[in-house]
Structure formats: C-alpha cells, structure tokens
Amino acid sequence: MDRIRRLARRFAPLIFALCLTGAAVHAQGIQEAWRDIRWGESSAALLAHFGNRATALPRPLDFGDSYVDVVVRNVPIGGVPLIAFFQMDKRTRGLKRIQLERPRHGVNPPAFRGVLGGLEAAYGQPDAMCGIRPGPAGGYQSAAERIWRRDAVVIRAIFRGTTIEAFEGCLGGDLTSGPCGLTAQLLVRVSPPDQDAGTCPALRPGGQTHGG
C-alpha cells in the first residue's frame, strides 16, 4: 500500500499536467474559430485573418437574417470535426454569429457526445439544458440543447434527431401532408449576448424544455 501511495504521489504532477493539456487542446480547437476576430468584421477581414484555412464561397448561402460567404473547414470540438460558417448580417454586412456544423452524413449521438465533452472540458457544465420531444409542429424532430454563457459570448450546442414519423408523406411521394424527410443536425452556435439571450427556446405544443 505504501508503494502505491508513493507511486501516486510521484505521478500526480504528470497526471495533472496531462489533464491541463487535454483541456487546453479542447479549448484551442473550439476557440480557434473566433480567436482574435470581432463581431461586425467584414468578410474580407475574415479571409485575411484565416488565410488559406478559409474558403470564400462563389455564391453566398442564405441563413434567413444573415448570409455566409466565408467558411473554415475541419474545426475540431471534442475530436469531432465541424465546419465553421461565418454568418454576416444582411444589413451591415458585418459578422453577426458563427455556426459550426457537422456534415449531415456524420450526425449521430456519439458525435454529439464528443462535441459536448469538448465543450464541457473547455467551459465546464452548461448554464442551461433544454430538450424538446418530437411532435408535428417541429416535423417530428426531437431536439437537445446545451447553453454556455462565457467570456462575452453565448455558446449553444444543438442536436436535432429524427423519428420515423418525420418521413410520413415522403414514403408515398406526397409532399403536401406536412414536414417530411427531415435530417438530423448537429451544430454549435456562437453569438454575442445581444443576439442570443442564452435561454431555452420557447416551448412548442407537446414539447418539453428544461432550464438550467
């Protein structure tokens, strides 16, 4: 027993250092998508900042209140590579928020757990945990969200799964009976506090939400 205690004391600093290194790696992978950039920056400034890591899209992607013409691929969170979409405000043409998304073919619960592990290693436990049960209002998609409010940003991890009901209407080729064919989604959204209150989304009929 004494020998075990001596070994434990001997290797404790090394184990502690490895834990710190692991947390630093997680934080580096997450924060590299927005380190040293500012909200409101132009697409040209983002391209200059990221250099050859960034891709200028030939045609912007529409995101409702914003558009994306700059992306950065292979941004790892918890060992799961994501694509960073820099959403630009349609009115000011400045950076509005950042959305890191997993390609649809790679979305599954293990990937979500990996992303959560990376975020928790860097930022600790989330400030809010939200969940929505599948129902017709949401196209029979279930949803889970974890929210962190840290360092003047709001980080929202979102996993949307599908159920067999999501494909009703598609099987017979009838696309008029309601939402169908929805695919799973895994994304991390980074926003300034004035763009995201950092709270659970409004409860849908038949849904379920948990606040932290």
N, C-alpha and C positions, 0 to 999 in steps of 0.2 A: 504493500500500500504506500509506503514511504517513497519507493522508487517511482510509482505512478505519479505521486504528488510532485516529485522533483521534475519529472518529465513535463508535467502540465505547466509548472512554473517556467520551465526552460523555453517551452514552445508558445506560451501565451502571447508574448510580444509579436511573434511571427503570425500567429492566427489573427490577432487584432489588426496587424498591418494588411494582411490579405483581405480581411473584411472591409477595411477602409478603401483599399484599392478597388475592390469589386463595386462598392458604392460609387466611387469616383468614376469608374468606367460607365456605369449606368447613367450617371448624371451627365457625363460628357456626350454620350450618344443621344440623349434626349435634348440637351440644351444646344447642341451644335446646329440645330435647325433655326435658332433665333438668337444665338450669341452675337453681341455687338451690332445688332440691327435695331432699328427704331420703328415704332408704329408710325405710319404715314410716309415711309420711304417709297421711292419710285421703283418701278421695275428695273430701270437702268442701274440704280444703286444696288439692287439685289444681285443683278448679274455681275456687277463689278466686285461685290463682296464675296460671292461664292466662286467666281472664276469658272474653271472648266468643270466643276461639280454641278453647276446649274445648267438647265436646259431651257432655252427660250422656245416656247411653243409657236408654231407657224400660225395657229388660229386659237384665240383665247377660248377657254372653257367658261361657260356661264354657271354661276353659283347663286342665282337669284339676286341678292343685293350686292354681289361682287362678281369679279371675273378673275381668271387665273391665266397668266401668260408666262409664268416662271415656275419651274418645279425643280426639286432636288431629289434624286433617287437614292435608295439604299441608306436611309437614316435608321439606325437600329435602336429599338427600345426593348430591353429585356431579351436581346438576341433575336428579335423579330424585325426584319427589315420592312420599313414603311416608305412611302413616297410623300414628300412634303409639297403641298400645294399652297402657294402664297397668294391669298385672296386679296385682291385690290378693290378698294372702294370705287364704285362706278361714278360717283360724283367727283371725288377729289383725286382719283387715280393713285392714291397712296395705300400702303399696306394696312389692311383692316383686321385680318386674323390669319392664322396659319392652321391648315388642316393636314395632318399626317394620316395617310390611309393605307391599309393593306389591300393589295390586289385581290379582287373578288374570289379568284380560284384558291387563294391561300387563307381564306377566312374560316376559322373553326375555333371551338372553345379552347384548345391548347394554346393557340396563338394569342387569344385574349388574355389567358392566364399569364403568358410570358410578358405581354405588354404591361399588365397590372403589376407583375413582380418587379419590372424595371422601374415603373413609376413609384412604387412603394419604397424601393431601395433608395431612390433619389430624394423623395419628398415625404416619406412616412405614410401613415394611414390617411386615407382621403377624408375630407371635411364633410362630404355628403355621399350617400349611396342611394341610387334610385333604381327602380325596376318597374316595368310595365308588362302586364300579361298580354298575350295575343288576343286580338279582337277585330271585328270588321272595320272599325274606324281607322285602324292602323294597318290594314291589309293583312291581318293575322300575323304580324311580326311581333315577337317578343323583344324586349329591349332591357339592357342593363347599362347603367352609367355610374361612373365614379368621378368625383369632382375634387380638385385640389385648388386652394386659393393661396398662392405662394409668390413672393417677390414681385408684386405688382402685375401678375398675370393670373388668369384663371385657366386651369388645365382640366379638360373634360374628356375622359375615355369612354367611348360608346361602343357597345356590341349589340347589333341587331341580328337576331336569328330568324329562321323561317319555320313554318309548320306546313303540314300537308294541305291545310285549308288555304294557304297562300296561293296554291296552284289551281284552286277551283275556278272553272271558267276557261282556263287555258287548255285543260285536257281535251275538251270538246271543240276547241278553236273559237269559243265565244268570249270575246274580249270586252263585252258590254255589261257583264254581270257584276263587275266590281274589281277591286285590286287583285291582280294575279301575277304569278311569275316573279315575285319579289325575291331578290337575292340577299344573302347575308352581308353585313357590313361590319367592319372594324376600323375605327378611326379615333384619332386623338386631336382634339381641337384646342388651340391655344389662342386666347383672346385677351385684350386689355380689359380691366374691370368695367369700363364704361360701355363695353359691348356685350358683356356676359355677367349677370348678377351672381353666378356661381351657385344657383339653386336648382332643385329638381324641376323638370319640365311639368307643365300643367297636366293634371290627371285627365286621361281620356275616359270615356264611359267604359266601365268594365275593366279598367286598368288598376294598377297598384303602384304606388310610389312610396319610397321610404326616404325620409330626410335624415341627414346626419348632423 
